[in-house]
Amino acid sequence: MMRNPVMPWLLPMVALAAGDHPDLLRFTNGDQIHGAFLGIKDGPRAVWQRDDLSAPVDFKTTRIRHVVLHGGRPRKPPVTLSHIELVNGDRIPGAIIGMDAETVILDTSCAGTLRVPRSRVSMLAPNPMGGRVHYHGPFTEEDWKMAQVSFPDGPPPASGQAGRWAFSGSAWHWPGGQAGTALVRESGLPERAVLRFDLAWKNRLNIALAFHADFARSEPAGDDEKRDAKARAFAPVDSSDLPRLFGNSHVLQIYSNFLMLFRTSVSVDAKPSCERVQVNSNHSVRLGESGRAIIEVRANRASGAISLFVNDEFAAQWSGGDAPPGMGGGFGFVVLGDDSPVRLSDIVVSEWNGMPDSARSLRVDDQDVVLMTNGTDRFAGKAGVLDARGRILFEGKHGQLQFPLEDAAEIRFARDRLAAVADAPGDGVLVRMAPIGLISGRPLAGDGATLGILSPILGELNLSLDSAVMLDFNSSNQIIDAWDADF
């Protein structure tokens, strides 16, 4: 049987594993405490230990929103990003070692060898993401900062002079109010990058995403008095203000029904400029007044080639020529309108291998779709068995094919062949893993290192929590919910 090889580039991620970072428990009423998660017992109840307590205490999981483990860092990263996706949205990390008409076999580090009914598998991802993962979160506030044109190093807390982003669990929230404060990471974006995140909003969507930013400082033109007046205000409708926030960068403005891409620059004498980049193809974006979408940008800093996907569907493409000098490895977000609450979550940064498209954007009802790792070849038809030599038998329109599983980026199964999705249990938990992995079910018992869980698809599992970063007991799946930044 074919086993996905260990990827050497994943080994440096050990440095990101949990050290002395405590666990964090957040209650549904907004309270939170640090300490150590010791497991689950009957109830179900979470067992918790603090240094200032003589003995562990336990809490009903119905009162817990989530537990962030080890400061959002995995104790032990996985050795492969290969995974399968189930019809309920769960993503099980592991090497795909077998498949026939009825079953997919997965070798996992979190739950051993799993035999999964094929009708419950919506996707195989032997080589996902296109490259090495650089960031997955946010699970902590570390390495993020805020910047505002009049406060480049961040607005003072509770000053009333500028709005602030609020971190809550595994998301950043912009509560609305006066726009102009950017949320940024100053490094971590590779030269050829995939930046993917979950975006939710209320009222009209108007947000700017900067990528490959170097955050070079600029000064507005004019005498000192004009410069001081200019520095006191950020004008969201004025694109010339964007380089004052992000320096040399590409900045994509996303509105409810249209897009604009700008190339921002800061000259050697600190003068900002902004140039619009023309889109290469017609695009149609209809995101509505309030809602939720998965945004994915693929960008090559050197060539200026940029692609945008919305909800895994191709949306637009640009090839803006040479990148401005000095572009860097940072990225950031800024809301462009007042009274426009926004939430950012599930942010993933990875290297881009140049794939211009995705099998996700080609999924159809009656055919399986395969996207190969070269980013250009794709096939539609019916995927057959995985043989002992690791080859997939594929019946296409023009005959039968055989190809090594390791040459496939992802295989999306036809919608018509998938089983219906069962309702999630009311007292369930979502186990979130880093950098990829999501397993849902009813918690049974655990000791802090492992967790017994009853999955509606996989049955009873004994999960290792080595790669887990969060146990989500009361996750909101509503598009519009109470975005209380203090919860």
Secondary structure, 3 states (H helix, E strand, C coil): CCCCCCCHHHHHHHHHCCCCCCEEEEECCCCEEEEEEEEEECCCEEEEECCCCCCCEEEEHHHEEEEEHHHHCCCCCCCCCCEEEECCCCEEECEEEEECCCEEEEEECCCEEEEEEHHHEEEEECCCCCCCEEEEECCCCCCCEEEECCECCCCCCCCCCCCCCEEECCEEEECCCCCCCEEEECCCCCCEEEEEEEEEECCCCEEEEEEEECCCCCCCCCCHHHHHHHHCCCCCCCHHHHHHHHCCEEEEEEECCCEEEEEEEECCCCCEEEEEECCCCCCCCCCCCCEEEEEEEEEECCCCEEEEEECCEEEEEEECCCCCCCCCCEEEEEECCCCCCEEEEEEEEEECCCCCCCHHHHCCCCCEEEEECCCCCEEEEEEEEECCCCEEEEEECCEEEEEEHHHEEEEECCHHHCCCCCCCCCCCEEEEECCCCEEEEEEEEECCCEEEEEECCCEEEEEECCCEEEEECCCCCCCCCCCCCCC
